């Protein structure tokens, strides 16, 4: 099998699902977060920069990586072997 090129491919491969299924799982979680009844939780999801109505999986991932780096936790991004 070809080595995964993206983190979404890596996660999908680990779970034995397609990249589209992985993106759908992430999208569903984002939608739940954006519609959370708790205003504090909902506000944290709404902070994610996004071009459309809700963040895409790519927008979410970019935001998450930027937050980790800003918080000095970039070391967490190195837990996974190089893709």
N, CA, C and O atoms as a GROMACS GRO file, in nm:
protein
  332
    1UNK      N    1   0.083  -0.118   0.000
    1UNK     CA    2   0.000   0.000   0.000
    1UNK      C    3   0.088   0.125   0.000
    1UNK      O    4   0.193   0.128   0.064
    2UNK      N    5   0.043   0.225  -0.072
    2UNK     CA    6   0.114   0.352  -0.079
    2UNK      C    7   0.108   0.424   0.055
    2UNK      O    8   0.007   0.419   0.124
    3UNK      N    9   0.216   0.490   0.090
    3UNK     CA   10   0.224   0.564   0.215
    3UNK      C   11   0.125   0.681   0.213
    3UNK      O   12   0.117   0.752   0.113
    4UNK      N   13   0.048   0.701   0.323
    4UNK     CA   14  -0.048   0.813   0.326
    4UNK      C   15   0.024   0.947   0.306
    4UNK      O   16   0.135   0.967   0.354
    5UNK      N   17  -0.043   1.038   0.231
    5UNK     CA   18   0.016   1.168   0.202
    5UNK      C   19  -0.036   1.277   0.294
    5UNK      O   20   0.031   1.379   0.314
    6UNK      N   21  -0.154   1.256   0.351
    6UNK     CA   22  -0.212   1.358   0.438
    6UNK      C   23  -0.248   1.296   0.572
    6UNK      O   24  -0.256   1.173   0.585
    7UNK      N   25  -0.271   1.381   0.669
    7UNK     CA   26  -0.313   1.332   0.800
    7UNK      C   27  -0.449   1.264   0.791
    7UNK      O   28  -0.473   1.165   0.860
    8UNK      N   29  -0.537   1.316   0.708
    8UNK     CA   30  -0.668   1.253   0.691
    8UNK      C   31  -0.653   1.112   0.633
    8UNK      O   32  -0.723   1.020   0.673
    9UNK      N   33  -0.561   1.096   0.538
    9UNK     CA   34  -0.535   0.963   0.482
    9UNK      C   35  -0.479   0.871   0.589
    9UNK      O   36  -0.516   0.754   0.598
   10UNK      N   37  -0.390   0.924   0.670
   10UNK     CA   38  -0.328   0.845   0.779
   10UNK      C   39  -0.436   0.798   0.876
   10UNK      O   40  -0.442   0.679   0.909
   11UNK      N   41  -0.522   0.890   0.921
   11UNK     CA   42  -0.628   0.853   1.015
   11UNK      C   43  -0.724   0.753   0.953
   11UNK      O   44  -0.767   0.658   1.019
   12UNK      N   45  -0.759   0.773   0.827
   12UNK     CA   46  -0.851   0.681   0.759
   12UNK      C   47  -0.788   0.542   0.750
   12UNK      O   48  -0.854   0.442   0.776
   13UNK      N   49  -0.662   0.538   0.713
   13UNK     CA   50  -0.592   0.409   0.702
   13UNK      C   51  -0.590   0.337   0.837
   13UNK      O   52  -0.613   0.217   0.844
   14UNK      N   53  -0.561   0.412   0.944
   14UNK     CA   54  -0.558   0.352   1.078
   14UNK      C   55  -0.693   0.290   1.115
   14UNK      O   56  -0.698   0.189   1.184
   15UNK      N   57  -0.800   0.352   1.070
   15UNK     CA   58  -0.936   0.306   1.105
   15UNK      C   59  -0.995   0.210   1.002
   15UNK      O   60  -1.104   0.156   1.023
   16UNK      N   61  -0.925   0.190   0.892
   16UNK     CA   62  -0.975   0.099   0.789
   16UNK      C   63  -1.096   0.155   0.716
   16UNK      O   64  -1.185   0.081   0.675
   17UNK      N   65  -1.098   0.288   0.699
   17UNK     CA   66  -1.209   0.353   0.629
   17UNK      C   67  -1.152   0.440   0.518
   17UNK      O   68  -1.030   0.456   0.506
   18UNK      N   69  -1.240   0.495   0.436
   18UNK     CA   70  -1.195   0.583   0.329
   18UNK      C   71  -1.170   0.723   0.383
   18UNK      O   72  -1.215   0.758   0.492
   19UNK      N   73  -1.096   0.801   0.306
   19UNK     CA   74  -1.071   0.940   0.343
   19UNK      C   75  -1.203   1.016   0.349
   19UNK      O   76  -1.222   1.100   0.437
   20UNK      N   77  -1.294   0.986   0.257
   20UNK     CA   78  -1.424   1.053   0.257
   20UNK      C   79  -1.501   1.022   0.386
   20UNK      O   80  -1.565   1.110   0.443
   21UNK      N   81  -1.493   0.896   0.431
   21UNK     CA   82  -1.559   0.860   0.558
   21UNK      C   83  -1.494   0.934   0.675
   21UNK      O   84  -1.563   0.979   0.766
   22UNK      N   85  -1.361   0.945   0.672
   22UNK     CA   86  -1.290   1.016   0.779
   22UNK      C   87  -1.331   1.162   0.782
   22UNK      O   88  -1.358   1.217   0.888
   23UNK      N   89  -1.336   1.224   0.665
   23UNK     CA   90  -1.377   1.364   0.656
   23UNK      C   91  -1.521   1.380   0.704
   23UNK      O   92  -1.554   1.480   0.769
   24UNK      N   93  -1.608   1.284   0.673
   24UNK     CA   94  -1.748   1.290   0.717
   24UNK      C   95  -1.758   1.281   0.869
   24UNK      O   96  -1.839   1.350   0.930
   25UNK      N   97  -1.676   1.197   0.930
   25UNK     CA   98  -1.674   1.185   1.077
   25UNK      C   99  -1.632   1.318   1.139
   25UNK      O  100  -1.695   1.365   1.234
   26UNK      N  101  -1.527   1.378   1.085
   26UNK     CA  102  -1.478   1.505   1.137
   26UNK      C  103  -1.583   1.614   1.114
   26UNK      O  104  -1.608   1.695   1.204
   27UNK      N  105  -1.642   1.617   0.997
   27UNK     CA  106  -1.746   1.717   0.966
   27UNK      C  107  -1.864   1.705   1.061
   27UNK      O  108  -1.918   1.806   1.106
   28UNK      N  109  -1.904   1.582   1.091
   28UNK     CA  110  -2.016   1.561   1.183
   28UNK      C  111  -1.982   1.613   1.322
   28UNK      O  112  -2.066   1.673   1.388
   29UNK      N  113  -1.860   1.592   1.365
   29UNK     CA  114  -1.818   1.641   1.497
   29UNK      C  115  -1.817   1.794   1.500
   29UNK      O  116  -1.858   1.855   1.598
   30UNK      N  117  -1.770   1.854   1.392
   30UNK     CA  118  -1.768   2.000   1.383
   30UNK      C  119  -1.912   2.054   1.390
   30UNK      O  120  -1.939   2.149   1.463
   31UNK      N  121  -2.003   1.992   1.315
   31UNK     CA  122  -2.144   2.035   1.316
   31UNK      C  123  -2.204   2.022   1.456
   31UNK      O  124  -2.277   2.111   1.500
   32UNK      N  125  -2.174   1.912   1.525
   32UNK     CA  126  -2.224   1.896   1.662
   32UNK      C  127  -2.170   2.007   1.752
   32UNK      O  128  -2.244   2.064   1.832
   33UNK      N  129  -2.042   2.037   1.737
   33UNK     CA  130  -1.982   2.142   1.818
   33UNK      C  131  -2.040   2.279   1.789
   33UNK      O  132  -2.062   2.359   1.880
   34UNK      N  133  -2.064   2.307   1.662
   34UNK     CA  134  -2.120   2.437   1.623
   34UNK      C  135  -2.264   2.452   1.670
   34UNK      O  136  -2.315   2.564   1.680
   35UNK      N  137  -2.330   2.342   1.699
   35UNK     CA  138  -2.470   2.344   1.743
   35UNK      C  139  -2.486   2.301   1.889
   35UNK      O  140  -2.596   2.271   1.933
   36UNK      N  141  -2.376   2.298   1.963
   36UNK     CA  142  -2.381   2.256   2.103
   36UNK      C  143  -2.472   2.349   2.182
   36UNK      O  144  -2.465   2.471   2.164
   37UNK      N  145  -2.557   2.295   2.270
   37UNK     CA  146  -2.644   2.381   2.349
   37UNK      C  147  -2.567   2.467   2.451
   37UNK      O  148  -2.618   2.569   2.496
   38UNK      N  149  -2.447   2.425   2.486
   38UNK     CA  150  -2.365   2.501   2.580
   38UNK      C  151  -2.301   2.618   2.504
   38UNK      O  152  -2.219   2.595   2.414
   39UNK      N  153  -2.336   2.741   2.538
   39UNK     CA  154  -2.284   2.856   2.463
   39UNK      C  155  -2.132   2.869   2.471
   39UNK      O  156  -2.070   2.920   2.377
   40UNK      N  157  -2.071   2.826   2.579
   40UNK     CA  158  -1.925   2.834   2.591
   40UNK      C  159  -1.860   2.737   2.492
   40UNK      O  160  -1.766   2.774   2.422
   41UNK      N  161  -1.910   2.614   2.488
   41UNK     CA  162  -1.855   2.517   2.393
   41UNK      C  163  -1.879   2.562   2.250
   41UNK      O  164  -1.790   2.554   2.165
   42UNK      N  165  -2.000   2.609   2.222
   42UNK     CA  166  -2.034   2.655   2.087
   42UNK      C  167  -1.942   2.770   2.046
   42UNK      O  168  -1.895   2.774   1.933
   43UNK      N  169  -1.918   2.863   2.138
   43UNK     CA  170  -1.831   2.977   2.108
   43UNK      C  171  -1.690   2.932   2.073
   43UNK      O  172  -1.626   2.991   1.986
   44UNK      N  173  -1.640   2.828   2.139
   44UNK     CA  174  -1.505   2.781   2.109
   44UNK      C  175  -1.498   2.724   1.967
   44UNK      O  176  -1.397   2.740   1.899
   45UNK      N  177  -1.603   2.657   1.924
   45UNK     CA  178  -1.607   2.606   1.787
   45UNK      C  179  -1.621   2.721   1.687
   45UNK      O  180  -1.564   2.715   1.578
   46UNK      N  181  -1.696   2.824   1.724
   46UNK     CA  182  -1.717   2.937   1.634
   46UNK      C  183  -1.591   3.020   1.614
   46UNK      O  184  -1.584   3.099   1.520
   47UNK      N  185  -1.492   3.005   1.702
   47UNK     CA  186  -1.364   3.076   1.688
   47UNK      C  187  -1.282   3.025   1.569
   47UNK      O  188  -1.192   3.094   1.522
   48UNK      N  189  -1.312   2.907   1.522
   48UNK     CA  190  -1.236   2.850   1.411
   48UNK      C  191  -1.264   2.931   1.285
   48UNK      O  192  -1.380   2.939   1.243
   49UNK      N  193  -1.162   2.991   1.225
   49UNK     CA  194  -1.184   3.067   1.102
   49UNK      C  195  -1.238   2.975   0.993
   49UNK      O  196  -1.187   2.865   0.971
   50UNK      N  197  -1.342   3.021   0.925
   50UNK     CA  198  -1.402   2.941   0.819
   50UNK      C  199  -1.466   3.029   0.715
   50UNK      O  200  -1.519   3.136   0.746
   51UNK      N  201  -1.460   2.984   0.591
   51UNK     CA  202  -1.514   3.060   0.478
   51UNK      C  203  -1.664   3.040   0.462
   51UNK      O  204  -1.735   3.131   0.421
   52UNK      N  205  -1.712   2.921   0.493
   52UNK     CA  206  -1.854   2.890   0.476
   52UNK      C  207  -1.930   2.900   0.607
   52UNK      O  208  -1.887   2.967   0.701
   53UNK      N  209  -2.043   2.831   0.611
   53UNK     CA  210  -2.127   2.832   0.731
   53UNK      C  211  -2.059   2.763   0.850
   53UNK      O  212  -2.072   2.808   0.964
   54UNK      N  213  -1.988   2.656   0.821
   54UNK     CA  214  -1.915   2.584   0.927
   54UNK      C  215  -1.774   2.553   0.876
   54UNK      O  216  -1.751   2.548   0.755
   55UNK      N  217  -1.681   2.533   0.969
   55UNK     CA  218  -1.544   2.500   0.926
   55UNK      C  219  -1.539   2.366   0.853
   55UNK      O  220  -1.613   2.273   0.886
   56UNK      N  221  -1.454   2.358   0.756
   56UNK     CA  222  -1.426   2.231   0.689
   56UNK      C  223  -1.328   2.153   0.776
   56UNK      O  224  -1.267   2.210   0.866
   57UNK      N  225  -1.313   2.024   0.751
   57UNK     CA  226  -1.211   1.949   0.825
   57UNK      C  227  -1.072   2.012   0.812
   57UNK      O  228  -0.996   2.014   0.909
   58UNK      N  229  -1.039   2.063   0.693
   58UNK     CA  230  -0.909   2.126   0.673
   58UNK      C  231  -0.896   2.254   0.755
   58UNK      O  232  -0.790   2.280   0.813
   59UNK      N  233  -1.002   2.334   0.760
   59UNK     CA  234  -0.999   2.457   0.840
   59UNK      C  235  -0.986   2.423   0.988
   59UNK      O  236  -0.912   2.490   1.061
   60UNK      N  237  -1.057   2.320   1.033
   60UNK     CA  238  -1.046   2.276   1.172
   60UNK      C  239  -0.903   2.232   1.204
   60UNK      O  240  -0.847   2.271   1.307
   61UNK      N  241  -0.845   2.149   1.117
   61UNK     CA  242  -0.710   2.098   1.141
   61UNK      C  243  -0.608   2.211   1.143
   61UNK      O  244  -0.521   2.215   1.230
   62UNK      N  245  -0.619   2.303   1.048
   62UNK     CA  246  -0.527   2.417   1.044
   62UNK      C  247  -0.536   2.496   1.176
   62UNK      O  248  -0.434   2.532   1.234
   63UNK      N  249  -0.657   2.522   1.221
   63UNK     CA  250  -0.678   2.596   1.346
   63UNK      C  251  -0.620   2.519   1.465
   63UNK      O  252  -0.552   2.578   1.549
   64UNK      N  253  -0.645   2.390   1.471
   64UNK     CA  254  -0.595   2.309   1.582
   64UNK      C  255  -0.442   2.312   1.588
   64UNK      O  256  -0.384   2.326   1.695
   65UNK      N  257  -0.378   2.298   1.473
   65UNK     CA  258  -0.232   2.300   1.467
   65UNK      C  259  -0.180   2.438   1.510
   65UNK      O  260  -0.085   2.447   1.587
   66UNK      N  261  -0.243   2.544   1.460
   66UNK     CA  262  -0.200   2.679   1.496
   66UNK      C  263  -0.215   2.702   1.647
   66UNK      O  264  -0.128   2.763   1.709
   67UNK      N  265  -0.324   2.656   1.705
   67UNK     CA  266  -0.346   2.672   1.849
   67UNK      C  267  -0.239   2.599   1.929
   67UNK      O  268  -0.186   2.654   2.026
   68UNK      N  269  -0.208   2.477   1.890
   68UNK     CA  270  -0.104   2.402   1.961
   68UNK      C  271   0.030   2.474   1.954
   68UNK      O  272   0.102   2.484   2.053
   69UNK      N  273   0.062   2.525   1.836
   69UNK     CA  274   0.189   2.595   1.820
   69UNK      C  275   0.191   2.724   1.902
   69UNK      O  276   0.292   2.756   1.966
   70UNK      N  277   0.081   2.800   1.900
   70UNK     CA  278   0.073   2.924   1.978
   70UNK      C  279   0.085   2.899   2.128
   70UNK      O  280   0.141   2.981   2.201
   71UNK      N  281   0.033   2.786   2.173
   71UNK     CA  282   0.037   2.751   2.315
   71UNK      C  283   0.168   2.684   2.355
   71UNK      O  284   0.184   2.640   2.469
   72UNK      N  285   0.262   2.677   2.261
   72UNK     CA  286   0.390   2.615   2.290
   72UNK      C  287   0.381   2.464   2.302
   72UNK      O  288   0.466   2.401   2.365
   73UNK      N  289   0.279   2.404   2.242
   73UNK     CA  290   0.258   2.260   2.250
   73UNK      C  291   0.282   2.191   2.116
   73UNK      O  292   0.227   2.085   2.090
   74UNK      N  293   0.364   2.253   2.033
   74UNK     CA  294   0.396   2.194   1.904
   74UNK      C  295   0.455   2.055   1.916
   74UNK      O  296   0.454   1.978   1.819
   75UNK      N  297   0.508   2.022   2.034
   75UNK     CA  298   0.563   1.888   2.055
   75UNK      C  299   0.456   1.780   2.036
   75UNK      O  300   0.487   1.667   1.997
   76UNK      N  301   0.331   1.815   2.062
   76UNK     CA  302   0.223   1.717   2.044
   76UNK      C  303   0.206   1.679   1.897
   76UNK      O  304   0.153   1.572   1.867
   77UNK      N  305   0.249   1.764   1.808
   77UNK     CA  306   0.237   1.737   1.665
   77UNK      C  307   0.342   1.636   1.618
   77UNK      O  308   0.336   1.589   1.504
   78UNK      N  309   0.434   1.603   1.704
   78UNK     CA  310   0.541   1.510   1.666
   78UNK      C  311   0.522   1.371   1.724
   78UNK      O  312   0.614   1.289   1.718
   79UNK      N  313   0.406   1.344   1.779
   79UNK     CA  314   0.377   1.212   1.832
   79UNK      C  315   0.367   1.107   1.723
   79UNK      O  316   0.399   0.990   1.746
   80UNK      N  317   0.324   1.148   1.607
   80UNK     CA  318   0.301   1.054   1.498
   80UNK      C  319   0.428   1.040   1.415
   80UNK      O  320   0.502   1.136   1.396
   81UNK      N  321   0.450   0.920   1.366
   81UNK     CA  322   0.566   0.906   1.274
   81UNK      C  323   0.542   0.992   1.151
   81UNK      O  324   0.428   1.022   1.115
   82UNK      N  325   0.652   1.031   1.088
   82UNK     CA  326   0.638   1.110   0.966
   82UNK      C  327   0.552   1.036   0.866
   82UNK      O  328   0.569   0.916   0.842
   83UNK      N  329   0.459   1.110   0.807
   83UNK     CA  330   0.369   1.047   0.709
   83UNK      C  331   0.435   1.027   0.578
   83UNK      O  332   0.373   0.976   0.485
   0.00000   0.00000   0.00000
